[in-house]
């Protein structure tokens, strides 16, 4: 691909369909992408910073020949919506619940981060001072990526403005173009309190947002609904899917939905049996972000304990 961004790697996965896979240390964090419908262009998710989103809009204009008409926010988390402000001429679409959560949470979150910019700058300065004392090449590389990422946050915060969706839907929303059609589908809560996918039925391709992680451990939150997340993956597996763009990780296929489904089932079983092991199973040892496995164990055990205490009251 004749396009370079320090924030993402652009992958052409089919004619007119592009996945933007986040690079470590850049300002993207989560994956995004864009689709040429023939007479209009859809952006799926907008990254964590304006500068990453600016590169995304440049790539979309280069390879589709037009400005984006539609922008999709798959869910409310910052690494998928904080680039919204650069898409000034597009209609921004999400579920109504995603819209409400963005409106509720992000104003204070962004304000607090802006108020803490001096502390962030000092933290980056401390990391740079300690950087020279690191001898291990892997640790040094990880530190480089961390510093680079924090600098992207530092750069983005002064001009960051929350830009909310301009159009909402409940369960399904279809956009029809001259070349292809695209369906937005919401299965309800999963990774977040409300997750949407972008399904391209004529191309057997789906943009999954954070309902799919490929060969990287998923993030489980207090809001996550593992049982419905599993049902959502099972529903998508009923489609004729060949390619699946995850919220994190490289472009996958239908089999990766099944792999993540089994991963989540393991956590559901631990919760049901009230037995938790923080030892990563063999089949997931090569996945990135292994530290999330232990964090996920703590999360579900904490939630299970809270529910028990609530049941006793």
N, C-alpha and C positions, 0 to 999 in steps of 0.2 A: 504494500500500500504506500502510495506517495503522499503520506501525511505523517508529520511527527508532532507529538505532544509529550511533554514530560509528565503529564498527568495520566495518560491512558494509551493503550495500544489499540489501534483501530483494526478490526477484523471484518473483512467482507465475507459474510457467511452465505449469501445468495445474491442474485442480481437485485440491487436496490435495497438490500437489508444489511445493516452494519451493526456490529457489537463493539462497544467501547469498553475495554477491559482495564480496570483501574491498575495503575502501577504503584508499587510500594514507595512511600515517601512523597508522593504527589498530592495534589489537592482534590483528587476525585473520591477516594476511599471506596465507594460502592461502584458497581458497573452501571452503564447506561447504554444507549444505542439510538439508532434512527432508522426509519423506514420510508422509502419513496413509494407513495401510493399512485404516482403517475401525474396527478395535478396538485398534489399537496404532500407535505412531509410531516411525519410524526416523530417527535422526540420522546423517548422513554426514559424517564428520570433525568435529573439535572446535576448530579454530583454534590459534593460537599462545599465547594467554593465557587465564587464567580469566575475566577481565572480558569478553572477547569471547564466550566460551562461555556466560557468564551471560545475555548478551543473546540468544544463539541459543536457549537453553532457554526464555527468556521468550517469544520469537516462536513457538516450536513449541507451547507451551502455549496461547498466545492463539489460534492459528489451527487447532489440532486439538482443543483442549478437554481435553487430557490430558498427563500427564508422559510423556516418551519411554520406550519399553520396550527399544529396541535402539539401540546406538551402534556405528557402523562406523568402524574406522581403516583407511583405504585403504593406507597404508604407514607406515613408522616415523619419518619426518621430523617435526621438532618443530612446524612450522606446521600439522600435521594431527592432532596427538595431545595437545598440552600442555594443552588444555582438558578432558581426560577427567575430572578430579577433580570437576567440578561435577555430573556425571551419576551421582549416588550410587545411584539406584534402578534404573538400567538395566543390562542385560547388554551388555558391551563386546566386540565381535567383531573379530578380525583373522585373517590367516593365522598359522600357527604360526611361520613364519620371521620375520614382522613382529614377533610377540610376543618372540621370542628376541633380535632386534636391538634392540628397545626396551629390554629388560631388560639387555642388554650395554652399550649406549652411553650411555643417558640419565642414569643415576645420577651418573657422573663429570662429564658435561657440565653437568648442573644444579648440582652442587656447585661446580664451577669458576666458573660464572657467579655464584653466590651469594657466593663468596669474592671475586669481583672487583667487587662492588657499589660500593665506594668509588671505584674507578677509573672505573666507568661514570658515577657521579654527577659526578665531576670533568670527564669528557669532555663530558657534557651542559652543564655550566657553561661550559666553554670555547666550545662551539658557540653558546651564547646570547650570550656576550660578543662573538664574531665576527659574529654575526647582523646587528648594527647597521651594520657596515661594508660590507655587500653592497648594491650598487646595482642589479645586474641583476635584474629582476622574476622571471625564470624560476629563476635561481639562488636567490633569496630564497624562492621557493615550495618548491623542492626541499629547502632547508635547514629550512623550517618542518615539512615532512613527516618529515624525518629526526629532528628533535628530538622531534616528537610520538610517533613510533614508539619511540624510545629511552626516553621517559618511560613508555610503556606497558610496556616490558620491565622498567624499574626498579620500576614499581608491582606487577608480577606476581611478581617473584622471591621476596620474603620468604615468601609463602604457597604457593609452587609445590610440588606433590608429584607425583612420577611415579605415575600410575595406569595399571596394565597391563590389557590385555584379560582378560576372565574366561572367554572361550570362543574357541576357535580352530578353523580348518578348513584343508583342504589345497588343494582345487581349486574346489569349488562348495559353496554353502550357500544354502538357500532359506527365505524367511520368507513365510508365507501369511496374509493378513488377510481381513477380510470384503469389502473393496472391491477389493483388488488384491493381487498377489503381487510379491515382490522377490527377485531372484537376485544373490547375491554370486559373482563369478567371478574367479579368479586365473589369469593367463597366465604367471606366473613373473616373472623379472627384466625390468626395462625402465628406467624412470626411476630406480628404486631396486632393491635386491636382490630385492624381492617387491612387486608392485603388484596391487591388487584394484579392481574396478569394481562399481557397483550398477546392475543392469539391471532396468528396469521394462517387461517385454514387452508388457503390455496398453496401455501408454501411449507406446510407441515412444520411450522416454526413457532416457538413461544418465548416471549420475554417474561421471566418468572419473578423478577424482583427478588426480595429476600425469602420467598417461599422455597428457593433453591440455592444451595451452596454446593459447589463442585470441588471435591477433594480439599476442602477446608472446613474446619469445624464451624458449625453455625452458632450464632449468638442466641441464647435463650434468655428471655426477660420475664419479669413478673407478669407482664401483660400477655405473654405468649400462651396460646391455647394449643397444646401438643396434639390433643385428640382431633381437633378440627383441622389442624395443619396436615395431619396424616390423611384425613378425608379429602382435603383439597388436592393433595398430590395424587390420590387415587382417582379423583375426578379428571384431572389433566391427563392421566395415563389412559383414560378412555378415548382421548383424542388421538388422531393419527399423527403423532409427533416424531420428527426425525432430529430436529435441533432444538436445544433449550439454552437460552441465555440466562445465567444465574445472576443473583444480586452480588455474589462474591465468588471468585474462582473463574476458571476458564470455561469457554463454551462447551456445553455437554450435550447429552442425548437423553432419550427416554429412560435408559437404564439408570441414569444418575438420579432421576426422581425416585426410582425404586430403592436405590442405595440410601438416599436420605430418609426415605420412609422407614426403612429398617433401623436406621440410627435413632430416629425419634421414638420408634416402638420400644427400643431398649430402655429409653428413659421413662416412658410410660409404665413399663413393667416394673422398673425399680421403684417408682412411686407407688404402684399398686401393692407391691410386696413389702414396701417400707425397708428395703435393703439397698444400700448404695455403695458402689465401688468406684473409686476415682482412678483406677488403673485403666488406661486407654486400651480397648480391645485391639487385637493384632491387626484387624482389617482397616483400622483407622490410624495406625501409627505413622504412616507416611503423609497424612494430611497436614496442612499448614495450620498455624495457630492452635497448637496442641494444648496450650494453657487454658483455652476456652472450655475444654472438656471438664476440667476440675471446677471451673467457675459455673458451668452448667449443672454439675452435680449439686453444688452448694445452693444454686437457685431453686431447683426442684425440691430438694429436701427442706429448705426453708419454707417454701410455699405449702408443702404437705403438712409441716408442723403448724403453720398458721391456721390452716383449715381444720386441723384437729382441735386446736384451741378454740376456734370459733364454734365448732360443733358442740363443745362442752358447755358453752355459755347459754 
